[in-house]
Every structure is written in structure tokens, then in C-alpha cells.
Amino acid sequence: MILRQILRLSSLFHSAVSIHLRRNIGLSAVVFNKAKELDPVQKLFLDKIREYNTKSKQAGGPVDAGPDFQKDMNESLARLQRAYGEGDLTKFPEFKFE
């Protein structure tokens, strides 16, 4: 009986320690990645995202979207307005709880 309790406590201790170590290793990996230079693929990905963000701000909407995209967007908005009523469907709705 004592042996059974010792084994149960050791398994609990083992699981607690392994969870603690996994969390610390995961956290230290994130901190280490922030501290060192990004690998070339990550850097290229982030550069493309930043480039798209600046182009999007300059264009005031989607980048490199032709007239077909705008036509499809307007048709979709008109269909949604017919289905769900009037209002601006490009904004998040405001809820008022009284």
C-alpha cells in the first residue's frame, strides 16, 4: 500500500515537472527567436506582409484588385442587404443593451 502511494506520488511529480519543463522550454524558444535574427524565409514573409500593408493603406483598400473584384463585392453587398435589411454591411454592428 505504501509502495502504491509512493508510485502514484512519483507519477504525479513526474507529470508536474514535465509540464513545467515543456512550458519553460516553449517560452525560452520564443524569447530566443525574438533575440536572434530571423531566418531568411521568415524575414521575406514579414517583408511581404509589411509591403502589402503599406500598399493597402495607399490604395485605400485591396491591392491589385481589378474591376471584377469590385463588381463581385458590390453584388455580394447588395444580396446581403436584400437578405438582412438596410445598413452599412462593411462595419461591425453596434449592440445596445438596456
C-alpha positions in Angstrom: 0.0 0.0 0.0 2.8 2.4 0.8 4.6 1.4 -2.3 1.4 2.1 -4.3 1.2 5.6 -2.8 4.8 6.3 -3.5 4.4 5.2 -7.1 1.3 7.4 -7.5 3.1 10.4 -6.0 6.1 9.9 -8.2 4.0 9.8 -11.3 2.2 13.0 -10.2 5.6 14.6 -9.6 6.9 13.4 -12.9 3.9 14.8 -14.8 4.1 18.2 -13.0 7.8 18.5 -13.7 7.4 17.6 -17.3 4.6 20.1 -17.8 6.8 22.8 -16.1 9.8 22.0 -18.3 7.7 22.0 -21.5 6.3 25.4 -20.7 9.7 26.8 -19.9 11.3 25.4 -23.0 8.5 26.7 -25.1 8.8 30.2 -23.6 12.5 30.3 -23.9 12.3 29.2 -27.6 10.0 32.2 -28.3 12.4 34.6 -26.4 15.4 33.2 -28.2 13.8 33.6 -31.6 13.0 37.2 -30.8 16.6 37.8 -29.7 18.3 36.4 -32.7 17.9 37.4 -36.4 15.0 35.8 -38.3 15.7 33.2 -40.9 15.5 34.3 -44.5 12.1 32.8 -45.1 10.5 34.4 -42.1 12.1 37.7 -43.0 10.8 37.5 -46.5 7.3 36.7 -45.3 7.3 39.6 -42.9 8.7 42.0 -45.5 5.9 41.0 -47.9 3.2 41.5 -45.3 4.6 44.9 -44.4 4.8 45.8 -48.1 1.2 44.8 -48.7 0.2 46.8 -45.6 1.7 50.0 -47.0 0.3 49.4 -50.5 -3.2 48.8 -48.9 -3.0 52.0 -47.0 -2.0 53.9 -50.1 -4.7 52.4 -52.2 -7.4 52.6 -49.5 -8.5 49.0 -50.0 -7.4 45.7 -51.5 -4.2 45.8 -53.5 -4.2 44.9 -57.2 -7.9 44.3 -57.2 -9.4 44.8 -60.6 -12.9 45.9 -61.6 -14.2 42.3 -61.4 -13.4 42.2 -57.7 -15.3 45.5 -57.1 -18.2 44.3 -59.1 -18.4 41.0 -57.2 -18.1 42.9 -53.9 -21.0 45.2 -54.8 -23.2 42.3 -55.9 -22.5 40.5 -52.6 -23.2 43.5 -50.5 -26.5 44.1 -52.4 -27.5 40.5 -51.9 -26.8 40.7 -48.2 -28.7 43.9 -47.9 -31.7 42.4 -49.5 -31.5 39.4 -47.2 -30.7 41.2 -43.9 -32.1 44.7 -44.3 -30.6 48.1 -44.7 -27.5 49.4 -43.1 -23.8 49.5 -43.7 -22.6 45.9 -44.0 -18.9 46.8 -44.1 -18.9 47.9 -40.4 -19.2 45.8 -37.3 -22.7 46.1 -35.8 -23.2 48.1 -32.6 -25.1 46.4 -29.8 -27.0 48.4 -27.2 -28.1 46.6 -24.0 -30.5 48.4 -21.9 
